[in-house]
Amino acid sequence: MKLNELLGIEFPFIQGGMANIATGEFAAAVSNAGALGLIGAGGMSPEMFRENIHKCRSLTDKPFGVNIMLMHPQVDELAKIAAEEHVSVITTGAGSPGMYVSMWKESGAKVFPVVSAVSLAKMMAKAGVDGVIAEGTESGGHVGETTTMALVPQVCDAVDIPVIAAGGIASGRQLVAAYALGACGAQMGTCLLVSEECPIHENYKQALLKASDRSTVVTGRSVNAPVRVIKNQMTKDYIAHEKAGADRMELEKFTLGSLRRAVFEGDTRTGSLMAGQVAGMLHEIRPLRAIFEELQAQAQECLNGLSL
Ligand SMILES: Cc1cc2nc3c(=O)[nH]c(=O)nc-3n(C[C@H](O)[C@H](O)[C@H](O)COP(=O)(O)O)c2cc1C
């Protein structure tokens, strides 16, 4: 079954939950444009999270979901709010949400954890989730080690629940590739950052438009906190200190508040411009609906042109 049928939406796309970016307003705009919008709870207090759910509900009557970052210091409260508010879809990032799955399922939610390895996908399938989002290392933000091309088919072979591909998808060709690997749909983050509706600072959008295929880098692998961002002064300083053997505490000096600096202040020098490797494919700022329609049309065109 395709993701759109599973979720009752028009296009088989999920907008990745993006901390400090994916507000209730943005998620509603995505859902109104025909995909599944997610409110990114990372960076929100429990009160803000509940307000954003209410805001989203006031702006759309379409399905929407939330993304819970499991390393959030108040994750238990956020998890409870998602259940109390009977949110229809819950995705998670950065770890195993095993302890929350039964509470969320009882609240009526469909649960889709993000996984970057086969072992976690298997564990999640056993825990009774509705599907997994297999996210390759090409993606923006927190990343694993394995590429989408290698991860998605291995996850598909290992579990018998729906698999959604994420990481490196910004065109119809990549969408068709994800289907060919066994996925039922796609989650995207980077290509939606350059939508008209995305609330990031204009400087951040311009940095994305200027990016090429080699503009991103992963910081923090040495301290087990790998994050893909656009190269800038912050990543240069971070990586120099990382190479010199700095520990996690020292390195956090560079990243503390850095995503907020990029998103709200447009600080492209010391801010964290989280973005995936597809940043080099982004050439214009367009409405969400136009992005989704083009992806779908390109995928159809690509399928028609394939000969084996
Ligand atoms: C700016 C940015 C912030 C992100 N923040 C989160 C987050 O808070 N939680 C999460 O699960 N994933 C997060 N991600 C990953 C996305 O949800 C999505 O899986 C990813 O962007 C897909 O790959 P792509 O960037 O190649 O489209 C983030 C991605 C970006 C680009």
The ligand as an SDF file (V2000), in Angstrom:
LIG
                    3D

 31 33  0  0  0  0  0  0  0  0999 V2000
   16.9980   21.5700    9.1340 C   0  0  0  0  0  0  0  0  0  0  0  0
   16.6710   20.1640    9.4850 C   0  0  0  0  0  0  0  0  0  0  0  0
   16.2790   19.8350   10.7850 C   0  0  0  0  0  0  0  0  0  0  0  0
   15.9130   18.5290   11.1150 C   0  0  0  0  0  0  0  0  0  0  0  0
   15.4680   18.2460   12.3780 N   0  0  0  0  0  0  0  0  0  0  0  0
   14.9520   17.0060   12.6450 C   0  0  0  0  0  0  0  0  0  0  0  0
   14.2850   16.7480   13.8840 C   0  0  0  0  0  0  0  0  0  0  0  0
   14.1290   17.6300   14.7350 O   0  0  0  0  0  0  0  0  0  0  0  0
   13.8060   15.4890   14.0920 N   0  0  0  0  0  0  0  0  0  0  0  0
   13.9400   14.4730   13.1510 C   0  0  0  0  0  0  0  0  0  0  0  0
   13.4940   13.3380   13.3980 O   0  0  0  0  0  0  0  0  0  0  0  0
   14.5680   14.7080   11.9680 N   0  0  0  0  0  0  0  0  0  0  0  0
   15.0440   15.9500   11.6890 C   0  0  0  0  0  0  0  0  0  0  0  0
   15.5980   16.2060   10.4620 N   0  0  0  0  0  0  0  0  0  0  0  0
   15.5880   15.1280    9.4150 C   0  0  0  0  0  0  0  0  0  0  0  0
   14.2830   15.2180    8.5750 C   0  0  0  0  0  0  0  0  0  0  0  0
   13.1610   14.9500    9.3640 O   0  0  0  0  0  0  0  0  0  0  0  0
   14.2920   14.2880    7.3580 C   0  0  0  0  0  0  0  0  0  0  0  0
   14.3060   12.9330    7.7490 O   0  0  0  0  0  0  0  0  0  0  0  0
   15.4770   14.5450    6.4560 C   0  0  0  0  0  0  0  0  0  0  0  0
   15.6050   15.9300    6.2310 O   0  0  0  0  0  0  0  0  0  0  0  0
   15.3220   13.8060    5.1320 C   0  0  0  0  0  0  0  0  0  0  0  0
   16.4600   13.9640    4.3190 O   0  0  0  0  0  0  0  0  0  0  0  0
   16.7010   15.2040    3.3160 P   0  0  0  0  0  0  0  0  0  0  0  0
   17.1860   16.3190    4.1920 O   0  0  0  0  0  0  0  0  0  0  0  0
   17.7410   14.7110    2.3880 O   0  0  0  0  0  0  0  0  0  0  0  0
   15.3870   15.5240    2.6530 O   0  0  0  0  0  0  0  0  0  0  0  0
   15.9900   17.5110   10.1260 C   0  0  0  0  0  0  0  0  0  0  0  0
   16.4180   17.8380    8.8250 C   0  0  0  0  0  0  0  0  0  0  0  0
   16.7480   19.1370    8.4960 C   0  0  0  0  0  0  0  0  0  0  0  0
   17.1650   19.4500    7.0840 C   0  0  0  0  0  0  0  0  0  0  0  0
  1  2  1  0
  2  3  1  0
  2 30  2  0
  3  4  2  0
  4  5  1  0
  4 28  1  0
  5  6  2  0
  6  7  1  0
  6 13  1  0
  7  8  2  0
  7  9  1  0
  9 10  1  0
 10 11  2  0
 10 12  1  0
 12 13  2  0
 13 14  1  0
 14 15  1  0
 14 28  1  0
 15 16  1  0
 16 17  1  0
 16 18  1  0
 18 19  1  0
 18 20  1  0
 20 21  1  0
 20 22  1  0
 22 23  1  0
 23 24  1  0
 24 25  2  0
 24 26  1  0
 24 27  1  0
 28 29  2  0
 29 30  1  0
 30 31  1  0
M  END
$$$$
